[in-house]
Amino acid sequence: MTIHFGMPGMMDDQDVTRLGNARSNAFDTVFLPMMVEHHEGVIGMTKTEKPQGTYGPAKALADEIVTSQAA
């Protein structure tokens, strides 16, 4: 999966097309790694927000995301 708009784990047009063309087990094989990478990308972004963020609610959301996404 490529980095889309500078955010790791975001699907690009090619990824969406591959996913749209996949059927049955092939869909699962394409979808699952994309979602894992997406969730890992979100956790990575929180590691920037928590120490560098200045907006309290965004920092609190980063903590919630780490907890929920890591699960």
PyMOL CGO cylinders between C-alpha atoms (Angstrom):
from pymol import cmd
from pymol.cgo import CYLINDER

trace = [
    CYLINDER, 0.00, 0.00, 0.00, 1.31, 3.44, -0.80, 0.3, 1, 1, 1, 1, 1, 1,
    CYLINDER, 1.31, 3.44, -0.80, 1.42, 6.51, 1.39, 0.3, 1, 1, 1, 1, 1, 1,
    CYLINDER, 1.42, 6.51, 1.39, -1.50, 8.68, 0.31, 0.3, 1, 1, 1, 1, 1, 1,
    CYLINDER, -1.50, 8.68, 0.31, -1.44, 12.40, 1.10, 0.3, 1, 1, 1, 1, 1, 1,
    CYLINDER, -1.44, 12.40, 1.10, 1.52, 11.83, 3.40, 0.3, 1, 1, 1, 1, 1, 1,
    CYLINDER, 1.52, 11.83, 3.40, -0.47, 9.55, 5.71, 0.3, 1, 1, 1, 1, 1, 1,
    CYLINDER, -0.47, 9.55, 5.71, 0.74, 5.98, 6.14, 0.3, 1, 1, 1, 1, 1, 1,
    CYLINDER, 0.74, 5.98, 6.14, -1.92, 3.32, 5.74, 0.3, 1, 1, 1, 1, 1, 1,
    CYLINDER, -1.92, 3.32, 5.74, -4.28, 5.31, 3.53, 0.3, 1, 1, 1, 1, 1, 1,
    CYLINDER, -4.28, 5.31, 3.53, -5.60, 3.47, 0.48, 0.3, 1, 1, 1, 1, 1, 1,
    CYLINDER, -5.60, 3.47, 0.48, -4.98, 5.02, -2.92, 0.3, 1, 1, 1, 1, 1, 1,
    CYLINDER, -4.98, 5.02, -2.92, -7.02, 4.59, -6.10, 0.3, 1, 1, 1, 1, 1, 1,
    CYLINDER, -7.02, 4.59, -6.10, -5.11, 1.45, -7.12, 0.3, 1, 1, 1, 1, 1, 1,
    CYLINDER, -5.11, 1.45, -7.12, -5.80, -0.13, -3.73, 0.3, 1, 1, 1, 1, 1, 1,
    CYLINDER, -5.80, -0.13, -3.73, -9.51, 0.67, -3.99, 0.3, 1, 1, 1, 1, 1, 1,
    CYLINDER, -9.51, 0.67, -3.99, -9.63, -0.81, -7.50, 0.3, 1, 1, 1, 1, 1, 1,
    CYLINDER, -9.63, -0.81, -7.50, -7.85, -4.00, -6.39, 0.3, 1, 1, 1, 1, 1, 1,
    CYLINDER, -7.85, -4.00, -6.39, -10.25, -4.33, -3.50, 0.3, 1, 1, 1, 1, 1, 1,
    CYLINDER, -10.25, -4.33, -3.50, -13.26, -3.67, -5.72, 0.3, 1, 1, 1, 1, 1, 1,
    CYLINDER, -13.26, -3.67, -5.72, -12.17, -6.36, -8.17, 0.3, 1, 1, 1, 1, 1, 1,
    CYLINDER, -12.17, -6.36, -8.17, -11.45, -8.98, -5.51, 0.3, 1, 1, 1, 1, 1, 1,
    CYLINDER, -11.45, -8.98, -5.51, -14.04, -11.67, -4.78, 0.3, 1, 1, 1, 1, 1, 1,
    CYLINDER, -14.04, -11.67, -4.78, -14.52, -14.21, -2.02, 0.3, 1, 1, 1, 1, 1, 1,
    CYLINDER, -14.52, -14.21, -2.02, -11.26, -15.30, -0.36, 0.3, 1, 1, 1, 1, 1, 1,
    CYLINDER, -11.26, -15.30, -0.36, -9.27, -13.00, -2.63, 0.3, 1, 1, 1, 1, 1, 1,
    CYLINDER, -9.27, -13.00, -2.63, -11.16, -10.05, -1.12, 0.3, 1, 1, 1, 1, 1, 1,
    CYLINDER, -11.16, -10.05, -1.12, -10.16, -11.13, 2.38, 0.3, 1, 1, 1, 1, 1, 1,
    CYLINDER, -10.16, -11.13, 2.38, -6.56, -11.59, 1.27, 0.3, 1, 1, 1, 1, 1, 1,
    CYLINDER, -6.56, -11.59, 1.27, -6.48, -8.03, -0.12, 0.3, 1, 1, 1, 1, 1, 1,
    CYLINDER, -6.48, -8.03, -0.12, -8.64, -6.34, 2.54, 0.3, 1, 1, 1, 1, 1, 1,
    CYLINDER, -8.64, -6.34, 2.54, -7.07, -7.64, 5.74, 0.3, 1, 1, 1, 1, 1, 1,
    CYLINDER, -7.07, -7.64, 5.74, -3.49, -6.45, 5.13, 0.3, 1, 1, 1, 1, 1, 1,
    CYLINDER, -3.49, -6.45, 5.13, -4.82, -3.05, 4.01, 0.3, 1, 1, 1, 1, 1, 1,
    CYLINDER, -4.82, -3.05, 4.01, -6.82, -2.66, 7.19, 0.3, 1, 1, 1, 1, 1, 1,
    CYLINDER, -6.82, -2.66, 7.19, -3.95, -3.75, 9.41, 0.3, 1, 1, 1, 1, 1, 1,
    CYLINDER, -3.95, -3.75, 9.41, -1.67, -1.21, 7.72, 0.3, 1, 1, 1, 1, 1, 1,
    CYLINDER, -1.67, -1.21, 7.72, -4.38, 1.45, 8.02, 0.3, 1, 1, 1, 1, 1, 1,
    CYLINDER, -4.38, 1.45, 8.02, -4.75, 0.87, 11.77, 0.3, 1, 1, 1, 1, 1, 1,
    CYLINDER, -4.75, 0.87, 11.77, -0.97, 0.86, 12.25, 0.3, 1, 1, 1, 1, 1, 1,
    CYLINDER, -0.97, 0.86, 12.25, -0.80, 4.15, 10.33, 0.3, 1, 1, 1, 1, 1, 1,
    CYLINDER, -0.80, 4.15, 10.33, -3.38, 5.70, 12.63, 0.3, 1, 1, 1, 1, 1, 1,
    CYLINDER, -3.38, 5.70, 12.63, -1.42, 4.62, 15.70, 0.3, 1, 1, 1, 1, 1, 1,
    CYLINDER, -1.42, 4.62, 15.70, 1.72, 6.13, 14.15, 0.3, 1, 1, 1, 1, 1, 1,
    CYLINDER, 1.72, 6.13, 14.15, -0.05, 9.47, 13.67, 0.3, 1, 1, 1, 1, 1, 1,
    CYLINDER, -0.05, 9.47, 13.67, -1.07, 9.51, 17.33, 0.3, 1, 1, 1, 1, 1, 1,
    CYLINDER, -1.07, 9.51, 17.33, 2.59, 9.20, 18.28, 0.3, 1, 1, 1, 1, 1, 1,
    CYLINDER, 2.59, 9.20, 18.28, 3.12, 12.56, 16.59, 0.3, 1, 1, 1, 1, 1, 1,
    CYLINDER, 3.12, 12.56, 16.59, -0.03, 14.17, 17.98, 0.3, 1, 1, 1, 1, 1, 1,
    CYLINDER, -0.03, 14.17, 17.98, 0.51, 13.22, 21.59, 0.3, 1, 1, 1, 1, 1, 1,
    CYLINDER, 0.51, 13.22, 21.59, 3.92, 14.91, 22.09, 0.3, 1, 1, 1, 1, 1, 1,
    CYLINDER, 3.92, 14.91, 22.09, 3.59, 17.67, 19.49, 0.3, 1, 1, 1, 1, 1, 1,
    CYLINDER, 3.59, 17.67, 19.49, -0.12, 18.48, 19.49, 0.3, 1, 1, 1, 1, 1, 1,
    CYLINDER, -0.12, 18.48, 19.49, -1.40, 21.63, 21.13, 0.3, 1, 1, 1, 1, 1, 1,
    CYLINDER, -1.40, 21.63, 21.13, -5.17, 21.12, 20.98, 0.3, 1, 1, 1, 1, 1, 1,
    CYLINDER, -5.17, 21.12, 20.98, -6.30, 19.28, 24.12, 0.3, 1, 1, 1, 1, 1, 1,
    CYLINDER, -6.30, 19.28, 24.12, -9.27, 17.42, 22.60, 0.3, 1, 1, 1, 1, 1, 1,
    CYLINDER, -9.27, 17.42, 22.60, -7.08, 16.13, 19.74, 0.3, 1, 1, 1, 1, 1, 1,
    CYLINDER, -7.08, 16.13, 19.74, -4.49, 14.87, 22.22, 0.3, 1, 1, 1, 1, 1, 1,
    CYLINDER, -4.49, 14.87, 22.22, -7.25, 13.13, 24.21, 0.3, 1, 1, 1, 1, 1, 1,
    CYLINDER, -7.25, 13.13, 24.21, -8.57, 11.58, 21.00, 0.3, 1, 1, 1, 1, 1, 1,
    CYLINDER, -8.57, 11.58, 21.00, -5.05, 10.32, 20.22, 0.3, 1, 1, 1, 1, 1, 1,
    CYLINDER, -5.05, 10.32, 20.22, -5.05, 8.47, 23.55, 0.3, 1, 1, 1, 1, 1, 1,
    CYLINDER, -5.05, 8.47, 23.55, -8.45, 6.94, 22.79, 0.3, 1, 1, 1, 1, 1, 1,
    CYLINDER, -8.45, 6.94, 22.79, -7.29, 5.89, 19.33, 0.3, 1, 1, 1, 1, 1, 1,
    CYLINDER, -7.29, 5.89, 19.33, -4.19, 4.15, 20.68, 0.3, 1, 1, 1, 1, 1, 1,
    CYLINDER, -4.19, 4.15, 20.68, -6.34, 2.19, 23.13, 0.3, 1, 1, 1, 1, 1, 1,
    CYLINDER, -6.34, 2.19, 23.13, -9.05, 1.22, 20.64, 0.3, 1, 1, 1, 1, 1, 1,
    CYLINDER, -9.05, 1.22, 20.64, -6.88, 0.62, 17.57, 0.3, 1, 1, 1, 1, 1, 1,
    CYLINDER, -6.88, 0.62, 17.57, -4.30, -1.43, 19.41, 0.3, 1, 1, 1, 1, 1, 1,
    CYLINDER, -4.30, -1.43, 19.41, -7.08, -3.74, 20.59, 0.3, 1, 1, 1, 1, 1, 1,
]
cmd.load_cgo(trace, "trace")
